[in-house]
């Protein structure tokens, strides 16, 4: 049997439920034995870094929320299987205007993405995942910050110097009435 021609399509899903919808789609396709018709399912994400409990944590942030991309040969059966999955609102499609019978409501046909659109999305995904760490909360000289980690937890001070290469700040705080400079990691402080 020859290779089945596949194209990229966009699936609309409930916001914040992209990962769950992808899991449901993968399970249902596998259960029904339709794996030959689907090459890949993609949720475009980027790496972001944030602070939780004083620790630097890497999170995957979805940069096109509410949408999943699928490379598939949409047979009639596969199309209906995907539409019936929880959290899926349907495919991105053109509206069909049927001037014929009023008894039949036509289902819009999914529109495949152009090759240039697919390449741009895949390139953007690769670029965002290959990027160096992106500081989620950049600091400014003279800005007031609060220490949230370490022996000086709870102290409030001002940013005196920013050491970008080391991802550290020099913060001036008052300890026993005297100004003291602390060198802290970005994740050890929050904006006041």
Secondary structure, 3 states (H helix, E strand, C coil): CCCCCCEEEEEEECCCCHHHHHHHHHHHHHHHCCHHHEEEEECCEEEEEEEECCEEEEEEEECCCCEEEEEECCCHHHHHHHHCCCCEEEECECCCCCCCCCCCCCCCCECCCCHHHHHHHHHHHHHHHHCCCCECCCCCCCCEEEECCCCCCCCEEEEEEEEHHHCEEEEEEEECCEEEEEEEEHHHEEEC
